[in-house]
Amino acid sequence: MTAAQTEPVPATRSQRRPELDAIRTLVVVGLVFFHAALVFDTRDDYYVKNGETTDVTMVFAGLGVVWAMPVLFLIAGLGSWHSLRRRGPGGFAGERLRRLGVPLLFATLTIIPVPVWLRLRTDPGYHESYLEFLPSFFDVHLDLADFPFIVQGEYFETGHLWFVVLLLAFSLLLAPLVRWVPRGHGRGAVDRLAAAAARQRGVVLLPAVLFALICAFVGMEEEYAGWSRWAYLLFFLSGLVLAADERFRVAMRRDAVPAAVVGLVFFLVGMPGFLIAGDDPFTDMTAVAMGARALFGAAGWCWLVAILGLADRRRAPQRDPAESRARRVYAYLAVAALPLYILHQPIVVAVAYGVVRWDAPILAKYAVIVVVSLALTVAAYDLLVRRTRVTRFLFGMRG
């Protein structure tokens, strides 16, 4: 590699990466499939459970858990770097409060209680209406020990919006940090890292060691899609670093295939450890549990490198009408990612609440829950969210 290829290559301000929108949309749509599967999972304590369950769902869920939510945090970090450059720390914090804080508050007041109430309704002895239940849900107190989930209560929860809570907290912590750090400070470290990644194969995979250590020694939080909140913070910060220099992007494209292979090996070796590690492999400090978690953490980073690298391929413009239709569907869904994320779980739980009572095979019930939930989620977004300025604002969309 020549010296010219290792010189600093700052990312451009206006460059749009449509593959990141596609990955984010894929994850959000995939969450409908994921949460519908938890209805039938033997181990997971989901809001609504089918009478017949299976362990098969755990294997397929693991394939998604290892990369899906981490990639959302990493993509958020990539976007935050560009937003900070455009808006500055104060503008960035204000934009995050509007785009994340407003929908978090609105959804918590309106739809987040629904799954909790439906869980209670599965008990034949529970007869409270939804309106009767709401005061119990909002009977809360502050508990700073569980930062950033400082609002606690017997029935209160943020539900699937834990992702929004963490992302908002990370963003608001980042804004003053950027203001306090002298301009240009740390640029040399990023330059050296980028130069090493561009010069030497495999350097871009080294952060896998950090994720392995976090998972092994800090543990994993099952209620937050299996990753520690501090691992998510590291994914978010990794996105900031990767966005700062184009050489990281080049290195990820180059190393994508070996990253996929290494990640697959780590995953296949580590997953059986979760099955034999004991009652709580997410937090137990036995050698087997820690080893399984370490391999899981390393696999997660490797797969993120592989996914981002393989998706980042320049393609010639297509003239096919089918390609044009696909682009329109993609453009429609790309701007809908956050509203679809907010809407999907209450709808999945509500649909599953009725379907689990049917006398039908698991596969048939699962298919119905997925199809109906997807249709209702998109319909709710299209009819109730995207058509007015007020609803777009409440769901974090641009006007």
N, C-alpha and C positions, 0 to 999 in steps of 0.2 A: 504494500500500500504506500502511495506517495505521500509526501508531506502535505501537499495541497488537500488531500482527502481527509486529513485529520485537523485542519484548521477550524476554528469556531464557525458554526453555521446556525445563527439564530433563526428560530422559527418566525415565519412571516405573520403579520397581523391579520391579514384578510383571508388566509388560506382556509378553505372549508374541507373537512374530511368526512365525506358522506358515509364512509364505512363505519364511522363511530356512531352516527345516528342509526344505521342499520343494526349494529350490534345491540345498542340500547333498546331499540324497538323489539328485536328478537327476544331479549331477556324479559321485557315486560309482558309480551304476549305469552312467552313460555311459562310465566308465573301462573297463568290460568291452568295450564297442564299440571304444573307442580303442585299447586294447592289442591286441585281436584284429586290428585293421587293421594294426598295425605288423609283424605276421607277414608281410604281403604288400608292405610298403613298400620301395621300391628303395633309399632313402637311409639309413634308420634301421638301426642295428646291434642288432636285438632279439635276445632269447635264442634263439628258434627262428625260422628263416626258411623260407618256402616256396621251392621251386625256381623258380617263376615269380613275378615281382614286378611292381609297377606304380607309376607316379608319381601316379596319381589320389588315392591315400590321403593324400599330402602336403597337397593342397588342402583336403580335408575335415578332416584333423587340424588344420590351421591355424585353421579356424573355431572349433574347441574350445579349442586351446591359448591363444588370445588372451584368453580370459576365465575358463576353468574353474578352474584352480588359483588364480589371483588372487582369485576370488570366495570360495574356501574360506578363504584367509588373511584377507580382509576380514570375513567372517562370524565367524571366530574372534576378530578384534579387537573386533567388536561385543559378542560374548558375554563377552570378558575384562573389558570395562568394567563390566558388571553384576556379574560374579563378584568383581572387586576391591571394589566398593561393599559387597557382602554379607559377604565373608570377610576383607577387609583383605589387605595384601601377603603376610603369612606364611601365612594360610589359603589364599590363591590359589596360592602356590608349592607348597604341600603337595598341593592338589587337582590341579594340573597334573602333578606327579610321579606321582600315583596313576593319573590318567586317561590320561596319555600315556607316562610313563616306564615303567610296568609293562608295558603291551602292547608297547612298543618292545623292551624287553629280552626278553620271552617270545617274541615273533615272531622276533627275530634268532637266538635259540637253537634254534628249532624249524623254521620254514617258510621263512625268507628264503634259506637255502642252496639250496633246491630248484631255483629257476630257474637259478642259477649251475651247479649240477651237470648239469642237463639241457642247458645250452649246451655243456658239455664232452662230454656223451654224443652230441651230433650228429657228433662226430669219430669215424669208424670205428676209429681207432687207440686210442681212450680206453676203458678197461675197468674202471676203479675203481667199486666199489659206492658207494652213498651214505654208508655208515658209514666206508668207507675214505677218502672225500673230505673228511669233516668236519674232521679235524685240519688239513688244508691251508687250509680256509676260515677257521678260527679261529687261524691263525698270523698274529698281528697285532702292530702297534706303534703308538705314539702319534705324531701329527704335528699340532702346534698350528697350523701354517701354513694348514691348510685348514679352520679353524673354521667351523661347529661339527662338521664331519665329521672329528674328530680321531683316530678309530680307523681305521687303514689296514692293508692287507695285499694280497698278490698276488691272492688270490681273494675276500677279504672285501669286502662292500658292504652298504649299508643297503637297496639295491633301491628299491622304490617307497615305502619308509618314510622317504625323505628328507624328505617333507612333515612327518612326525611329528617328526623330528629338528629341523628348522627351527622348527616351532611350539613345541616344548618349549624350545628355546634362547631364542627371542624372549620367551616367557612368563617364564622364569627371570631373564632380563636385565631385564624390565619390573618385576618385583616389588620389588627393592631400589631401583630408580629412583623408583618411586612413594613409597617410604618416605622417601627423601632429599629429595624435592621438598616444600616447605612446602604444607600444606593450602590449597587455593584458588588456589595459584600457577598461572598460566596460564589461569585461568577467564576473565579479561578478554579474552585473545586469542581464545579459543573463542567468546565472546559476539560479538566483532567479526566474526569469520569467519561465524558463523551469521546475524548481522544482514545482512551483505552478501549472503549466499546467498539469504536470504529476500526481500531488497529488489530484487535485480538478477538477471534471467535470465542464465544462462551462467556465473555465478561458480562454481557447483559443478563445472564442467568444467575449471577452471583447474589442478587438480593434474595434469591430463594433461601439462602442460609438464614437471613434475618426472619423470614416468615416461618421457617422451621423452628427457630428458637422461640419465637413468640408463642406459636401453637403448643410447643412441648412444655414450656415452663410457665406461661401465663394461663394456658388452658384455652378452651373453646366454649362459646356460649350458644347452646342449642337453640334458644329462643330467637337468636339473631342469625339464623341460617347457618349455624355451625362455626362461625368465625368469631374471634374475640373482637370487641369494639376497637381495641388498640391495633389489631391487624388491619382493620378497615382504615384507621387513621394513616397507617403506613402506606396502604394502597393509594389513598387520596394524595398524600405527599409525593409518592412515586410518580403520579400523574403530573404534578407540578414540575418535577425535575425533568421528566421525559419531554415535556412540551417546550422546555427552554432551549433545546438544541436539536437540530434536524439529524445529527449523526446518530442519536439514539434510535430514531425512526428507521434509518438505514440499517443499523445493526439488528433491529428486530425483524426486519424483512429478511435479512441474510440468515439469521439463526432460527427462523420460525420452525423449520422442519425438525432439526435436532431438539429444539425445545419441546415440541409435541411428543417426540419419542421418549425423551427423558421424563417428561411429566406423566406419560402413560405408565412407564415402568414404576415410578414412585407411587402412583395411584393404585396399581394392581398389587404391589407389594404391601402397601400400607392399609388398604381397606379391610383385609381379613383381620388385621389387628384390632379394629373397632368391634368386631364380632366376638373376639375371645378375651378382650381386655378387662372384662368385669362389668359391674353394674353401671358405672359412669365413666366410660372411656373419654368423655369430653374434659373431665377435670381430675381423674385419678392420677396419682403420681407414681404409678408402677412403671417398670421399664417398658412393658408391652404398650401400655396406653400412651406414654410419652413418645415412644418410637413411632406409633401409628400417627399421632398428631403431627410429629415432625415431618414425616413423609407427605402427609396431607398438605401441610403448609408449603412445602417445597414444590409439590405438584401444582398447587394453585398458581404460584408465580410463573412456573414454566408454561402452563397452559395459557396464561394471559399473554406472554410473549408470543406464543404460537398463534393465538387467535388474532391479535393485533397485527402481527407480521404477515400472516397469510391473507387477511382481509385487505391489507394495504397494497393492492396491486393495481397498477394503471391499466385501464382497458380502453380499447378503441371505441368511439361513439357508435351506438347501434341504431340502425334505421328500421328495425323490425317493429311493426305496430304492437306486438305483444310486449316488447321491451318498453315501449312508451307507456302502455297501460300499467306495467309493473312499476315504472317510475312514479306514476301518479298515485298509485296505492302507497308506495313508500313515502312520498312527500306528505300524504295525508296522515299516515301513522307516525312519522318522525316527529311532528310538532305535537302529537297527542300523547307522547310517552308518559309524562307526569300525570295528566288526568286519568289515563287508562290504568296507571299503577294505583292511584288513589281509589278508583272505583271498583277494581276487579274483585278484591277479596270479600267485601260484604255481599256482592252478587254471587260469587261462588258458594259462600256459606248458605245463603238463602236458597239457592237452587238445590244444593245438596241436602238441605233440611227436608225438602219434599221428596227428593229422589230416593234417599236411603230407605224410605218406607216401602218402596216397591219390592215385589217378589220377582227379582231378575238377577242374572249373573253379574259379577263384578264388572266385567268388561263393558256390558251394555249400560250399566249405570254410569260408569266412568265416561263413556262416550257421550251420553246425554248431558252430564254435568258440564263437560268441556264445551260442547257445541252450543248449548243454551247460554252458558255463562259468557262465552266469547261474543255471541250475538247481542246479548243484553248489555254487555260492557261497552261495545262499540256504539250501540244504539243510544245508550245513556250519554256517552260522550258527544255524539253527533247532535242529538236533539236537545240535551239539557245543558251542555257546557259550551260548545264551540260557537254558538250562534249569537251570543250577546256579549257586550263588553263586561258587564257585571260578572257573569258566570266565568268568563275567561280569566278575569282578575282573581276571582275566588279560587280558581284551580291553577293559578301560577302561570297562565299563558300570557303571551304578549298581546296587547290590544289589537 
